[in-house]
Amino acid sequence: MTEKIPSPASAALHAYESLTPDRVLDALASVGLLGDGRLMALSSYENRVYQVHLESPVGDAELAGDVVVAKFYRPDRWSDAQIIEEHAFAAELMAAEIPVVGPLVLEGATLNHFGGFSFSVSPSRGGRRPELDNLDVLEWIGRFLARIHTVGSAKPFVDRPALNLQTFGYTPRDILLGGGPGSHGYIPLDMESRWRKAFDEAMLVVQNVFESVGDVKNLRLHGDCHPGNILWTPEGLPLAGPHFVDLDDARTGPAVQDLWMLVSGDRAQSTRQLGALVDGYEEFREFDRRELALIEPLRTLRLVHYSAWLAQRWHDPIFPINFPWFGTSDYWKGQVDMLEEQTEAMQETPLTV
């Protein structure tokens, strides 16, 4: 299964234009939750997410006075089956006492529908970004990632896609060069041949590295485990430690995909951070060190996938406002430069821990 590519018809009138505050509150009321009028949009480009303060409950809901997060899924991206599979994964993680914030069961379901939208409601959890220069924090996160992967390895996803060279490399390439809706490319003509050459050279190295590593275990992942998707509660407070949020990009892939985005800086700093993550990880689960060679190839694939994501969302008015540089020659020159840098990085000696 793959993510759906928006059709020209769905791009003609952007769906979120009809998602007014009243419709958000009406959707919540349809599942027994009455908002008290306080509604705050949270940062999210892919979906529309709101923090809502509740009034008295309706029916058997027991969330009076609480604050919830309502998430309205982007139409035409995931099927209901794919979203429900994500919710089921979150439920498995929470049942294993892993601090993942998953959706509530309302009206007998975690995924509900109202006014043409699919939506879910989750408890609101506070927290700050983790301090990734603190090795104790990284070890703590590593322990929970190992537990997430233990649950993730118990069975496969059926409907959600995998992270591989096709889904994060060649399919995005086809979209950017004109294989997507409307059969037009997104790269300016003065940069198209340079980008194509840089892409081809980078992907040749990506493929070679994957082949040299050999078969690695693929499992259900968080999929987008960057610092913004981990809420940290300081020690001494209730529910101290990391809380993992936003499984929207959960998919099948190698374990290292959930580790490498938490590592940054020069080689020495990256080695220390990665070492702390793996130390914590291996308290609960063995880590296949062959996967360390996949870090730079995975970074390269994410680079290409990100550009295609922007292209696919360009009909959403919020994207041209927040990403005005996309589509300019300067942006694509920067992408060429980064692909060339990644081609060199992938041929260097991988990090070791």
C-alpha positions in Angstrom: 0.0 0.0 0.0 1.1 3.6 -0.7 0.0 7.0 0.3 -2.6 8.4 -2.0 -1.6 11.1 -4.4 -4.1 14.0 -4.4 -6.1 14.0 -7.7 -6.5 17.2 -9.7 -10.2 17.3 -8.6 -9.3 17.3 -4.9 -6.7 20.0 -5.6 -9.2 22.3 -7.3 -11.0 23.2 -4.0 -8.9 22.7 -0.9 -10.9 20.6 1.5 -9.8 22.4 4.7 -11.5 25.6 3.5 -14.8 24.1 4.9 -13.2 23.2 8.3 -14.5 26.2 10.3 -14.3 26.4 14.1 -18.0 25.7 14.3 -17.5 22.5 12.3 -14.7 21.4 14.6 -16.9 21.9 17.6 -19.8 20.2 15.9 -17.6 17.2 15.0 -16.6 16.9 18.7 -20.3 17.2 19.8 -21.1 14.3 17.4 -19.0 12.0 19.5 -20.2 13.3 22.9 -17.7 16.0 23.6 -18.8 19.6 24.2 -16.3 22.3 23.7 -16.5 25.4 25.9 -15.6 27.7 23.0 -11.8 27.8 23.6 -10.2 26.4 20.4 -6.6 26.8 19.5 -5.0 25.6 16.3 -1.8 23.7 16.9 1.2 23.6 14.5 0.6 21.0 11.8 1.0 21.3 8.0 -0.1 17.8 7.1 -3.4 17.7 9.0 -5.4 20.2 11.0 -5.0 19.8 14.7 -6.8 21.8 17.5 -6.5 22.0 21.2 -10.1 22.1 22.6 -11.2 22.8 26.2 -14.3 20.7 27.1 -17.4 21.6 28.9 -19.8 19.1 30.4 -19.8 15.6 28.7 -22.5 14.2 26.6 -23.7 10.6 27.0 -21.0 8.3 28.6 -18.0 10.5 27.9 -16.0 11.2 31.0 -13.8 14.1 30.0 -15.5 17.0 31.5 -13.2 19.9 32.2 -10.3 18.2 30.3 -8.4 19.5 27.4 -8.2 17.3 24.2 -6.5 17.4 20.9 -8.7 16.9 17.8 -7.0 15.8 14.7 -8.7 16.2 11.3 -6.9 14.0 8.7 -5.9 15.4 5.3 -8.4 14.0 2.8 -7.1 11.6 0.2 -3.8 10.9 2.0 -4.5 7.7 4.1 -7.4 5.3 3.8 -9.5 4.6 6.8 -7.9 1.2 7.1 -4.5 2.8 7.2 -5.5 5.3 9.9 -7.1 2.6 12.0 -4.0 0.4 11.7 -2.0 3.4 13.1 -4.5 3.7 15.9 -4.2 -0.1 16.6 -0.4 0.2 16.8 -0.7 3.1 19.3 -3.1 1.0 21.4 -0.7 -1.9 21.4 2.1 0.4 22.6 0.0 1.9 25.3 -1.1 -1.6 26.5 2.6 -2.3 26.9 2.8 0.8 29.1 4.9 2.7 26.6 4.3 6.5 26.9 2.6 7.0 23.5 -0.3 9.4 23.2 -3.0 7.6 21.2 -6.6 8.4 20.3 -9.5 7.9 22.6 -12.3 5.4 21.8 -15.4 7.5 21.2 -18.8 6.1 20.1 -17.0 2.8 19.9 -14.2 3.9 17.5 -10.9 5.8 17.5 -11.6 7.1 14.0 -14.8 9.1 13.5 -16.3 11.1 10.6 -18.2 14.3 10.3 -18.9 16.8 7.5 -16.7 15.0 5.1 -13.7 14.7 7.4 -12.1 11.8 9.3 -11.0 12.8 12.8 -9.7 11.4 16.0 -9.5 12.9 19.6 -6.6 12.4 22.0 -5.8 13.5 25.5 -3.7 16.7 25.6 -0.2 16.2 26.9 2.2 19.0 27.8 6.0 18.8 27.6 9.0 20.4 25.9 11.5 19.2 23.4 14.1 16.8 24.8 17.6 18.1 25.5 19.5 15.9 23.1 22.9 17.1 24.3 22.1 15.3 27.6 23.3 11.7 27.2 21.0 10.5 30.0 18.0 11.9 28.1 19.1 10.0 25.0 19.6 6.8 26.9 16.1 7.2 28.3 14.6 7.7 24.8 16.7 4.8 23.5 15.1 2.5 26.1 11.6 3.4 25.1 12.4 3.2 21.4 13.6 -0.4 22.0 10.3 -1.2 23.7 8.4 0.4 20.8 10.3 -1.8 18.3 9.7 -4.9 20.4 6.0 -4.3 20.0 6.5 -3.2 16.4 8.2 -6.5 15.6 5.4 -8.7 16.9 3.5 -8.5 13.6 3.6 -6.5 10.4 1.5 -3.7 9.1 -1.0 -4.9 6.5 -2.3 -1.6 5.0 0.4 1.0 5.8 3.3 1.4 3.4 7.0 0.6 3.8 10.0 3.0 3.8 12.1 1.9 0.9 13.9 3.2 -2.2 10.7 3.2 -4.2 8.4 5.0 -1.7 11.0 7.5 -0.5 13.1 7.8 -3.7 11.8 6.9 -7.1 8.1 7.7 -6.5 9.0 11.2 -5.2 11.3 11.6 -8.2 8.5 10.9 -10.6 6.2 13.4 -8.8 8.8 16.1 -8.9 9.7 15.5 -12.6 6.1 15.4 -13.8 4.7 11.9 -12.9 2.2 13.3 -10.5 -1.2 14.9 -10.9 -1.5 17.2 -13.9 1.6 15.7 -15.6 3.8 18.7 -15.0 7.1 19.0 -13.2 7.8 21.1 -10.1 11.5 21.8 -10.8 12.4 24.9 -12.8 13.8 24.1 -16.3 17.1 25.7 -15.5 17.7 23.3 -12.6 15.9 20.1 -13.8 18.8 18.4 -15.5 21.2 19.2 -12.7 18.8 17.9 -10.1 18.1 14.7 -12.1 21.8 14.1 -12.4 22.4 14.6 -8.7 19.4 12.4 -7.9 20.6 9.6 -10.1 24.1 9.7 -8.7 22.8 9.8 -5.1 20.4 6.9 -5.6 23.0 4.7 -7.2 25.0 5.1 -3.9 21.9 4.6 -1.8 21.2 1.3 -3.6 24.8 0.2 -3.3 24.8 0.8 0.4 21.5 -1.0 1.0 22.8 -4.0 -1.0 26.1 -4.0 0.9 24.3 -4.0 4.2 22.2 -6.9 3.2 18.9 -8.0 4.6 17.9 -6.3 7.8 14.8 -6.8 9.9 11.9 -4.5 8.9 9.4 -3.7 11.6 6.6 -1.3 12.5 8.1 2.1 13.3 7.1 5.5 14.7 8.5 6.6 11.3 9.0 10.3 12.0 10.9 10.3 15.3 12.4 13.7 15.3 12.7 15.9 18.5 9.4 17.7 17.8 7.5 14.4 18.1 8.9 13.7 21.6 7.4 15.6 24.5 9.7 15.6 27.6 8.4 16.0 31.1 11.2 16.8 33.6 11.9 14.4 36.5 10.0 15.1 39.7 6.8 15.8 37.8 4.0 13.2 37.1 4.6 11.1 33.9 8.3 12.2 33.8 10.3 11.4 30.8 9.6 11.1 27.1 6.1 10.9 25.5 5.9 10.0 21.9 3.3 11.7 19.8 2.1 11.8 16.2 2.3 8.3 14.7 0.8 9.7 11.5 3.9 8.6 9.5 4.1 5.1 11.1 5.3 2.6 8.5 7.5 -0.4 8.1 11.3 0.0 7.9 14.6 -0.6 9.6 15.0 0.2 13.3 17.6 2.9 12.7 15.0 5.1 11.0 13.7 5.9 14.5 17.1 6.8 15.9 19.0 8.8 13.3 16.8 12.0 13.4 17.7 12.4 17.1 21.4 12.7 16.2 23.1 15.9 15.0 26.3 17.9 15.0 29.8 16.9 13.9 31.0 13.3 13.8 32.3 13.3 17.3 29.0 14.7 18.7 26.9 12.4 16.5 28.9 9.4 17.7 28.3 10.3 21.4 24.6 10.9 20.9 24.2 7.7 18.9 26.2 5.7 21.4 23.9 6.9 24.2 20.7 6.0 22.2 22.1 2.5 21.4 23.2 2.0 25.0 19.7 2.7 26.2 18.2 0.7 23.4 20.2 -2.4 24.1 19.0 -2.6 27.7 15.8 -4.0 26.2 16.6 -5.1 22.6 19.5 -5.9 20.5 20.5 -3.4 17.9 21.8 -4.5 14.5 24.9 -2.3 14.0 24.9 -3.0 10.3 22.0 -0.6 10.1 24.3 2.3 11.1 25.5 2.3 7.5 21.9 3.2 6.4 21.8 6.5 8.3 23.1 8.7 5.4 21.1 6.8 2.8 18.0 7.3 4.9 18.8 11.0 5.2 19.1 11.2 1.5 15.8 9.5 0.9 14.1 11.9 3.4 15.5 14.9 1.5 13.9 13.8 -1.7 10.7 12.7 -0.1 10.4 16.1 1.7 10.5 18.0 -1.6 7.8 15.7 -3.1 5.7 16.2 0.0 5.8 20.0 -0.5 4.9 19.5 -4.2 1.9 17.3 -3.4 0.6 19.8 -0.9 1.1 23.0 -2.9 -2.6 23.3 -3.6 -3.1 23.9 0.2 -3.0 27.7 0.7 -1.0 27.3 3.9 2.0 25.9 1.9 2.7 28.8 -0.5 2.4 31.1 2.6 4.9 29.2 4.7 7.2 27.8 2.0 7.4 30.7 -0.5 10.9 29.6 -1.6 9.7 26.2 -2.9 9.9 26.1 -6.7 12.5 28.8 -7.0 15.8 28.1 -8.7 17.6 29.0 -5.5 15.7 26.3 -3.6 16.5 23.6 -6.2 20.2 24.7 -6.4 20.3 24.1 -2.7 18.7 20.6 -3.2 21.3 19.8 -5.8 24.1 20.9 -3.5 22.7 18.8 -0.6 22.3 15.7 -2.8 25.9 16.0 -3.9 27.0 16.4 -0.3 25.0 13.3 0.6 26.5 11.3 -2.2 29.9 12.1 -0.6 28.7 11.4 2.9 27.3 8.0 2.0 30.7 7.0 0.7 32.5 7.9 4.0 33.0 5.4 6.8 29.7 5.0 8.7 29.3 6.0 12.3 30.2 3.3 14.8 29.2 2.8 18.4 
